[in-house]
Structures are given as C-alpha cells and as structure tokens.
Amino acid sequence: MNIGQIHNSYEIAEERYNQFGININDVIEQLENISLSINCWQGDDVRGFEVPNLESVRGDILATGNYIGKATNITELQADLKMAISLIPGSHRINLHAIYGDFEEKSIDRDKIEIKHFQKWIEWAKRENLKLDFNSTLFSHPKADSGFTLSSKSPEIRKFWITHVQNCREISAKIGKQLNDKVIHNIWIPDGSKDIPVDRLGHRKLLNDSLDEIFTQKLNSNFMQDALEGKLFGIGSEAFVVGSYDFYLSYAIKNNIIITLDSGHFHPTESIADKISAILPFVKGILLHISRGIHWDSDHIPILNDELIQIAEEVVRVREMNKIFLALDFFDASINRLAAWVIGARSTLKSFLYSLLQPWELLLEYEEQDKHFQRLALLEELKTLPFGSVWDYYCYKHDVPIGTEWFSHIEDYEKNILKKR
C-alpha cells in the first residue's frame, strides 16, 4: 500500500469516526501509551539457557512442534526479539524467566542466581531502548519433579525455592534500578497433584507460609512490584492446584499485591473480561497474561477474536490503565517463532485500538437512559467502521510494515538466519 492510499483511507476513517465524536488522533496517542511485555520464552520453547540444558520439560510446561531455528543462546534470542519487535508498532518490554540468564556455560543452580547473570540483558535493553520484566522459574527442575515447590512438605525443597524467589525479587529490583523503571516480578508455581489429594489445606498453608517468608524481604517499590498468578489445572495437576485463582486472589487482596490473570488459566466458559471490574477495586493492580486456550490452557498465539476484544474493551472501559499491565504468554513451536510474536503482539494491539475507537461516553449515555436497543445497535455499527485504516496508519507512523508486508521480513530472516542454526 502506498503512502497516498494510507492517508486517503485514514482521512475517510477520520470522517466516519468523527460522526460518533471520536478523534482518532487522540486514540492513536492513547494506543502509543500501551506497552506489551513480550514473552522471551516463545523464542526457544521455554527451554532457557541453563547448563546442562534440560532435554525434557518438566512441571506443566509443554511447547508442541519442532519448527526450525529456535534460539539456543542469549545472542540468538536477542537477535530474534529485535527482529520481531521491528515489526510491531509502539514501545514495548521484554519479559524474562530466570532460566534465561547468562550462565557462561557453568551449572548455576537456581538458588544461586544473581544480577550478574542478567547483566547482558540489561545492557541490551539499554541499547534497544527497552524495559524488562522478570519471572521466577519454579518448573523444569529436579526439585519440582515431586509436583510441589513452595508448598512442598519437604522443608529442604521449600527452602530451595524460597531462596530462588527471593533472589529473583532482588534481581528484579536491581534491573529496575539500572533501567530506572518498575519491573514486575511474577510468581507462578506448578504445584498440585494428578489425582485426588486428601490434604489440600496442608499444602495451601505451606504455600501461604512460603509467600509470607518471601515477602518479608522489603524491596524498593520504585524499581519492582510483585504479582501472583493462579491456574485452574495443569499437566500433572489435573485434580488439585495449590496456587488456584481463589487462593492467590485472597492473598493478593490481603497483602496488597498485583494479581495475574492469564486468559488460558480458567474454565473455557469463564469471562476474563468480567473479572477485571470485579476485582480491580480491591487489588493493587492486575497483570493480564494474553494467551489463547483451545480446549485447555494450550498457550496458542493470540488472535483478534471475541475473547481478546472483550478483554481489551473492559480494560479501556474501567478507565484505570495505571493499575493494569499487559503481557504476552504463549509458546508455539509448530510455526516460525518470530512470526508467532508478531501475530500475537499485533493482534493484541489491534484489539486495544478497536476498543479505544468506541464512543464510550455515548454508549454510557444510552445505558444510563435505558436506551438499550440504541446501545446494542451502536456496538454492532462500530464493527463495520474502518478501524483497519487507522491500524494501517498507526503502523505507517511507527515505520513498521503494513498489512502483510511483514511476511517477507520473516521469510528472509528464516532463510538467512534460522535455517543455518
């Protein structure tokens, strides 16, 4: 598409949206303030760079597929991320797991990791004008094989993982200080059992105690903040998940901690969008992990579907973006991994553009005046307005490929880089 077509389409869209009181230039400014935390683990199928690199994945993590060219070291992963980010409009962040450190081909166990193991990421982020987020990694490790980590009945295992999380929180704060930013440190654990347990409360009391011990460590809130992520079930924890949504929501409210909602971690019929306004008044904040579950928490690449749009609509409508944080969380090894990043990020941003282009004040006016058919009819009318033309202009403004033009960039990168790994 040439520049003239982009501008002409944008002007037509501007006219159409003006009819509903929407200034699309203002909307674009709002979209530019939305930053995604892009999941590094899509680039290597959640393997990480520990030495020796684990050949089997343990602890409820499974990336399916065997596409060529997965990253095998930090340099390759950074190059892949840089390429993908160049095709995504806006300013974004990179989300790291603790297993992605620079361990210099030494076997560093997780209770021994330090800020020095992530200095290479910090320096890269500075060069690329990016910010970072961080996650403890409590899976894919021999001390997680029993199915329990922070809730284990073994004091030795609990202590190992408590130390790991404490180290990760310190690392997060030090990253934040070096980048002059708030790093979100997220905790997810695979704890649970495959079949029916008889002592659910015992494990949950232990998890509560472990978290209490972890959070006695007070860190500078200007540089890091904590989040807790629950789940419905996982591989090997079909009958019981210790860190369920109810457990973490209760703990987060009691202790003023961010709650993480992963769009694949609930019953398929549950509305994640509806949960946002239900819990937002009571929590410090909400971290949204954007994924796409098919039948189960299958971590498919987000697409512009009804569920994603509903989440974005609710985030926009609650008018408290300062308390809501957005991250991607998926891993697909069946297609080009860079393309997965681009599709997921661009689809998520499109959902927010679509939502920002809605005349919220007019819809609210209809609602409060009991003009329900007008509200529904307007929501339907908005579906055919030319938001795609606004998206194309947004991409043009940020100097990233428009439409399908980004395909060739990925195809060339695969041919020249990925196939040679």
N, C-alpha and C positions, 0 to 999 in steps of 0.2 A: 504494500500500500504506500503511495507517495504522500509527501507532506501536505500537498493541496487537498487530497482526499481526507486526510486525517482532520485537518482544520475545518473543512466543509461539514464533515459528519459531526464534529464537535459543536459547531455553531447550530446545527439542526437540533442536536440533543439539548443544547443550552436553551433554545426556544421552547422545546417541549416541556422541559423540567420547570422552566420559569412559570408556566401556566399553573403549576401547583405550588409556587412560592419557593422553589428550590434553586439556590445559587450553586451551580456545580463547581465554580471556582472555590467557594468556601468548602465544599465537600472534599475536593482534592486536597486542600490544606489539612483537613481533618484526617484523611487517609494517610497523609505523609507522617502523621504523628503515631501511626500504628506500627509497632515493631514486632516482628515474629522472632522467637527464639528457635533457630533451626537446628534440628537434631543431628549431631555428628554421626550417630550410630547407624544411620541409613547408609553411610558410605562404605561400611565393611561388615554388615550383617551382625552387628552387636558383638563383635569378637574382641575388639580392644587390642592393646599392644603390650600386654603383659608377657614376660618371658619365663618359661616357655609358653607360647600362645596355646591356649586350650583348644584342642581339636573338637571336643564335644561341648555343646552349650547346655548348661545346667540351670535349674532354677526358674522355670516358667518362661524362658525366652527362646523363641524359635522363629528364625527367618527362613522362609521357604524359597527355594530356587537356587540356581547356581550360575547366574549370568557372569559373563567375563568381566575382569578388570576391577575387582574390589580392591580398595586401598589396603596396603599391608604395612604401612608405617605412617608417621605423622606427616612427613613431607608430601606423600601422595594424597593423604586425606585433606590436607590444607589446600593443595592444588585443585582437587576435585571440588571442594567447597567454594573456593574462589571462582571457579568456572561457573558453578551453579548460581552463585549469588549475582554474577554479572548478568544473568538472565531474569532476575527477579527485581521488580521496581521497588524503591524505598530503601530505608536504612534498617538493618536487622542485626540480630545477635546470633551467637553460636552457643549451643547447649552441649556441654561436655559431660561424659561419665568418667568416674575416677579411673577406669581401666584404660583410658586414652592418654596416660602420661608418657613422658619421655624417660623411660627406664634404662636407657643406654645398654640394652641387651643384658641387663642384670635381673635376677629374680628378686624383685622387691615385693614382699607380701603387703597386703592392703592395710595392715595396722602400722605400716612403716612409711607410708607415702607422705611427701612433704611438698611445699610450694615449689621447690626446685624442679620437681618432676613435671611442672606445668608452665615453667618459665618460657619455654619455646612457644606455647600457645599464647601467652600474654604478649610477647614481643610481636608475634604475627598479628594478633588482634590490633595492636597499636599501629602497625604498618598499614593494615587494611581498613582502619577506622571502624572497627567492630567492637562490640561489647560481648561479654561471656556470661553464661550461667553454668551451674555445676550440679552434679548428682553423685551421691554416694552410690557405690555399686555393691549390692548385697546379694548377687547371684553369680552363677558361673564360677564357683569356687568350692574346693573340697569341704570347707566349713559351712557350706549351705546345703550339702547333699542330704542332710537329715530331714530337710524340709523346714527347718526353723533356724532363725538367726538371732534377732533381737528378742525373740520370745522363746528361745531355746531353754530347756530345763537344765542344760549344762552351763554352769557358771563360767567355765573356760570359753565356751563358744560365744556366750553373750558378751563377755569382756572383750573378746577379739573384735566383735562387730561394733560395740560401743566405741572402742578406740578408733576404729576405722571412720565412723561417722563424725566423731569429734575432730579427727584430722581433716576430714573433708570440709567441715564447717570453718575451721581455721584457714584452710586453703581458699575457700570462697571469700572470706573476709580480706585476705591478702591480695587476691585477684582484684576485688572491688577497690581496694586502696590504690593499687598500681594503675588501674584504669579509671579511677575517680568515678565509680559507678556502684549501684547496688546490684550485687549478684544474688540471684535466687538460688538457694541450695534446696533441692528437692530430695525427699526420702521416700523410696518405695522398697518394700521388702517382699520376698516370695513366700513368706511363712504361711503354712497351712498343711492340710492333710488330704490325701487322696480319698480316704474313706472316713466313715463316721467316727469322730473322736468322742470321748466321754468327759474330757476336761477342757472345754473351751475357755472357761473363765480363768483357769490357771495360766494358760498361755497369754491371755489378754492382760492379766495382772502383771506378768513378767514384761510384756511389751510396754505397758504403762511405766513400770519402774525403769526400764532401759531408757525410754524417752526422757523421763524426769532427770535421770543422771546426765544424759547428753545435754539437755538444755540448762543445766546448772552452769554450764560454761557460757558466760555472757560475752558477746562479741559486739563490735561497733555496728549499730543498725544503719549507719550511713553507708556501709560497704557490703552488707549481706543481710538477707532475710530468709527465714525458713519456710518450707512448705511440706505438707504431708499428703501422700497420695494413696488412696484406698483402691480396692478392687472387688469385683463380685466373685470371681473364681479364676483359677489358672490351671495350666497343665501340672498335674500332681497335687493340686489343691482344690479339687472339684467339690469336696464335701465341706471344707472349712477353710476360710481365710481369716487369719488373726487380725490383720490390719484392714478390716472392712470399712466401707464408707461411713457406717454409723459410728464405729469406734473412732476414726480419725476426725470426723466432724465434731464429735463431742470433745475430743482432746483439743482440737484447734480452737473451738469456742472458749473452752476453759482457760487455755494458755495463750490466747491472742496470737495465733499462728495462721499463716495462709493455708487454705485447703486447696488441694489439687483435684480437679475434675477431669478425668480422661474420658473422651467421648466413646471409648470402647470398653469401659470398665463397669457397665451397668447392664441390666436386663434390656434386651433389644427394644422393648416397648416403652422403656422409661425415656422421658424427655429431659435431656441435659439442659436445654434452654430454660425449662421451667424451674430447675433447681437454682439458677443464678439469682433471681429475685427473692427466692425463698430463703436463701442462706446469707446473702450479701449484707443485710443489716446487722448480722451477728458475728461476722468473722473479720479478721484483719484484712483479708483480701482473698481473691480467687485466682488460682493459676489454672488456665484451661489447656489441657493437652489435646490437640486436634489430631484425630485419627479417624479411621473408618472401619468399623467392625462389620463383618459379614457372617452371620450366624453366631459368631463368638468374637472374643477380643482378638481379631486376626490382624490388626495393625495394617490394614490396607491404606493406600495412598488417598488422602482426602480429595474429593471431587465436589463440584458445585451442585450438591444435591439438597433436598429439602431440609435434612437434618443440619447440615452446615449453615445454611441460610438462616434457619431458626435460631441457632446459637448466636450468629452474628447479629441478627435483629435484636435479640434480647440484650446482648452486651451494649448495643447502641442505645436502646430504649431506656435502660436503667440510668443512663447519664452519670455513671461513676467510673469512667475509664481509668482513673487514677488508682482504683482498687482491683482492677482486672488485668491479668498478664496472659499473654498468648504464646504458646509454644507448639511446635510440631512434634508428634511422637508416632512414628510408623517405621517399618522396615520391610522392604520388598526386594528380595534377591532374584526375582524372576524377570526383571526388566532392567534397562540401564539405570544405575543407581542415581546418577546426576539428574536424569530426566524425572525420576521419582521426586527428588527435591523440588524441581522446578514446577512440576504439575501440582504438587501438594501446596507449595507456598503461593503460587499464582491463584489457585482455586480458593484458598483461604482469603487472600486479599480481595478477590472478586466478590466473595460473599459479604465482606465488610463494605465494599463500595456500593453494592446493591442495597445494603441496609441503610447506609448513610444517605442514599438518594431518595429516601422515603420522607414525605412531609409529615413528620411526627406530630407537630402541633395541630395540623388539620385533622389527622386521624384521631388524636386525643379529643379534639373539639367534638367530632362526630360521636365519639364514645360517650363523652360526658353529657351530650344532649340526647342520648338514646337513639341516635341516627345509625342504627346497626346495619341496615342494608347499604347505606352510603359508605360506611367504614369497610365493609366486605367488598363492595363493588370497587372502591378506590384501590384496595390492596390487589385486586385482580387486574385493574387497569395498569398498575405500576409494572406488572410482569412483562408487558409488551413495550414499555418505553425503552429507548435506545441506550441502555446503560453500557452496552458493549462499545459504543462510540466513545464514551467517557473513559472506559478502561484503555482503549487504544491510545487515546490522548495522554493518559497517565503514563503509559509505557513509553510513549514518544518523549514526554517531558523528562523522564528519568533515563533516557538514552538506552533503553533495552529493547530487544526485538519485539515486534508487534505481531499478534496472531500466531501463525505457525512458523514465522521466520526464525524462531529459536531452534527449530528442529535441526537445521544444518549445522549449527554451532555444536550441538551434542554429537551429531553424526561424525563430524570431523574430529572431535576430541576422542571419540571412541576409536576411530580408525588410527589416529596418530599416537594416542597415549594408552588407552585402556587395553587394546589388543596386544600391546607389546609388554604388558606386565606378566 
